[in-house]
Amino acid sequence: MYHQGGRMKIGYLTFGRDDFGYGLALCADKLKGHDFYRVTPKTAKYVDVLLFSCFWWEHIYLLADFLRRAGIKQGEGPRVIVGGFNTFNPIPFQAYADAVVCGDGEDIITAVAEGKDPGLIWRNAAPLAAFSCVTNNVTRLEVARGCRYKCRFCAVSSLKPYREVDISEIEPLIKHAATKKISAFSPEPTLHSRNAEITELCHRYGKTRLDTDVRLDRIAKRHNDGGLLRCGIEGVSERLRKSVNKGYSNDFIYESVKKAIINKRPGMLFYIILDLPGECAEDFEEFKTLLHRFEDIKGCEDFLLIPSPSVFMPNPHTQMEYDAIHWERDYGTLWRHLFREHIGIGERPWKYMMAERARVFGPTARVLSMLSTRAGDEFFEIERELSQKKIISISGGRVRCSSKRGLIGVLERFGGVEKYTGHRDKASAPWNALRFKPLSSQASAVSVPETLREDRCQDV
């Protein structure tokens, strides 16, 4: 095994569709001089350090399954380090990892990999420097981090201060990019103070800028490359949108679609959150009315609209972290019903092209998602029992549940489904039960969120 100060064999794995996600690639760049290997359960035990990126709620289940198949237990074999968005509640990860890096970790990853300070390491404001990596034949270039907006459901805006990469550092990365396609990304790329110049640099060096996510109220700042716009409108009604600090009116959404059609945009994708607190049937009727209004826009026949739903998951460290969800509601059926009962015009059910995305997490997936997001130390025992009884399994990189009754039965011994899906408070939230400790060598650089201050937490 590795001795401190020597050359390490570092295994890595990003759970998800990309082989090497941006965050993990950024950390790897800081660990130059060591040997990197993409690991499988058969090869994982032969490295000194294992780096895992866990972004979505499902990834802790994939991590548990991977380590079990690899025969790796905590403290035995390679040093396991986990990071990614899913670690904002790091408590469940403690049973699997020697170190859990919460938030930005690229500037402390070397010390963590060398084992200088194990446990939970909070870092939410690393210095931002220019960096790019290639995934799926697209050069991904981070231009800013954090968000100036304060959507109530968003952990990024709650935890990460906004900062930009200087244009002088961005230009050489665009100029020497290995691919023609460039994705300049951040929570809202158009907020970069030199956004127009970034687009101009892409044109100057023969690159195509592909980033298409944009706030609906920032479309005018978005370069007009003819691509499909992706906008988060969140709630299905004005009332619900206002409740999460994204107060787009129905009229504003209508005018935005109208302008997109006039400007010959091929279409728009709307990200929508279902089951926001207070949602009712009238909200969906309001949304259906809005969808029908689009049919009155001249030229809409060639326009593609993709309403893309997800179900509400209250994330730690947000303004909505303690809210409840209605896990038993059948949103898949509700969503399909919203579109399929429309009495069409001729052979087309809608006057414009409608491509609603119908995949919505069902009840068992919602329970498992909240378990991974809200559980404490008991997660290890729950996951192990669910796996041993074959109530959950991993298939195609997804978590499958074979028995709703079996899942509920296991959770009854730990406080029941309501413990994870119902309303929480500060005292019962595991992520507030301890104080994150900084690396001893980096103490002066660590910024601890207000919710994790010492007066409300106990030391690890």
Rosetta blueprint (number, residue, H / E / L):
1 M L
2 Y L
3 H L
4 Q L
5 G L
6 G L
7 R L
8 M L
9 K E
10 I E
11 G E
12 Y E
13 L E
14 T E
15 F L
16 G L
17 R L
18 D L
19 D L
20 F L
21 G L
22 Y H
23 G H
24 L H
25 A H
26 L H
27 C H
28 A H
29 D H
30 K H
31 L L
32 K L
33 G L
34 H L
35 D E
36 F E
37 Y E
38 R E
39 V L
40 T L
41 P L
42 K L
43 T L
44 A H
45 K H
46 Y H
47 V L
48 D L
49 V E
50 L E
51 L E
52 F E
53 S E
54 C L
55 F L
56 W L
57 W L
58 E L
59 H H
60 I H
61 Y H
62 L H
63 L H
64 A H
65 D H
66 F H
67 L H
68 R H
69 R H
70 A H
71 G L
72 I L
73 K E
74 Q L
75 G L
76 E E
77 G L
78 P L
79 R E
80 V E
81 I E
82 V E
83 G E
84 G L
85 F H
86 N H
87 T H
88 F H
89 N L
90 P L
91 I H
92 P H
93 F H
94 Q H
95 A H
96 Y L
97 A L
98 D L
99 A E
100 V E
101 V E
102 C E
103 G E
104 D L
105 G L
106 E L
107 D L
108 I L
109 I H
110 T H
111 A H
112 V H
113 A H
114 E L
115 G L
116 K L
117 D L
118 P L
119 G E
120 L E
121 I E
122 W E
123 R E
124 N L
125 A L
126 A L
127 P L
128 L L
129 A L
130 A L
131 F L
132 S E
133 C E
134 V E
135 T E
136 N L
137 N L
138 V E
139 T E
140 R E
141 L E
142 E E
143 V L
144 A E
145 R E
146 G L
147 C L
148 R L
149 Y L
150 K L
151 C L
152 R L
153 F L
154 C L
155 A H
156 V H
157 S H
158 S H
159 L H
160 K L
161 P L
162 Y L
163 R E
164 E E
165 V L
166 D L
167 I H
168 S H
169 E H
170 I H
171 E H
172 P H
173 L H
174 I H
175 K H
176 H L
177 A L
178 A L
179 T L
180 K L
181 K E
182 I E
183 S E
184 A E
185 F E
186 S L
187 P L
188 E L
189 P H
190 T H
191 L H
192 H L
193 S L
194 R L
195 N H
196 A H
197 E H
198 I H
199 T H
200 E H
201 L H
202 C H
203 H H
204 R H
205 Y L
206 G L
207 K L
208 T E
209 R E
210 L L
211 D L
212 T L
213 D E
214 V L
215 R L
216 L H
217 D H
218 R H
219 I H
220 A H
221 K H
222 R L
223 H L
224 N L
225 D L
226 G L
227 G L
228 L L
229 L E
230 R E
231 C E
232 G E
233 I E
234 E E
235 G L
236 V L
237 S L
238 E H
239 R H
240 L H
241 R H
242 K H
243 S H
244 V L
245 N L
246 K L
247 G L
248 Y L
249 S L
250 N H
251 D H
252 F H
253 I H
254 Y H
255 E H
256 S H
257 V H
258 K H
259 K H
260 A H
261 I H
262 I H
263 N L
264 K L
265 R L
266 P L
267 G E
268 M E
269 L E
270 F E
271 Y E
272 I E
273 I E
274 L E
275 D L
276 L L
277 P L
278 G L
279 E L
280 C L
281 A H
282 E H
283 D H
284 F H
285 E H
286 E H
287 F H
288 K H
289 T H
290 L H
291 L H
292 H H
293 R H
294 F H
295 E H
296 D H
297 I L
298 K L
299 G L
300 C H
301 E H
302 D H
303 F L
304 L E
305 L E
306 I E
307 P E
308 S E
309 P E
310 S E
311 V E
312 F L
313 M L
314 P L
315 N L
316 P L
317 H L
318 T L
319 Q L
320 M L
321 E L
322 Y L
323 D L
324 A L
325 I L
326 H L
327 W L
328 E L
329 R L
330 D L
331 Y H
332 G H
333 T H
334 L H
335 W H
336 R H
337 H H
338 L H
339 F H
340 R H
341 E L
342 H L
343 I L
344 G L
345 I E
346 G L
347 E L
348 R E
349 P L
350 W L
351 K L
352 Y L
353 M E
354 M E
355 A L
356 E L
357 R L
358 A L
359 R L
360 V L
361 F L
362 G L
363 P H
364 T H
365 A H
366 R H
367 V H
368 L H
369 S H
370 M H
371 L H
372 S H
373 T H
374 R H
375 A L
376 G L
377 D L
378 E L
379 F H
380 F H
381 E H
382 I H
383 E H
384 R H
385 E H
386 L H
387 S H
388 Q H
389 K L
390 K L
391 I L
392 I E
393 S E
394 I E
395 S E
396 G L
397 G L
398 R E
399 V E
400 R E
401 C E
402 S L
403 S L
404 K H
405 R H
406 G H
407 L H
408 I H
409 G H
410 V H
411 L H
412 E H
413 R L
414 F L
415 G L
416 G L
417 V H
418 E H
419 K H
420 Y H
421 T H
422 G L
423 H L
424 R L
425 D L
426 K H
427 A H
428 S H
429 A L
430 P H
431 W H
432 N H
433 A L
434 L L
435 R E
436 F L
437 K L
438 P L
439 L L
440 S H
441 S H
442 Q H
443 A H
444 S H
445 A H
446 V L
447 S L
448 V L
449 P L
450 E H
451 T H
452 L H
453 R L
454 E H
455 D H
456 R H
457 C L
458 Q L
459 D E
460 V L
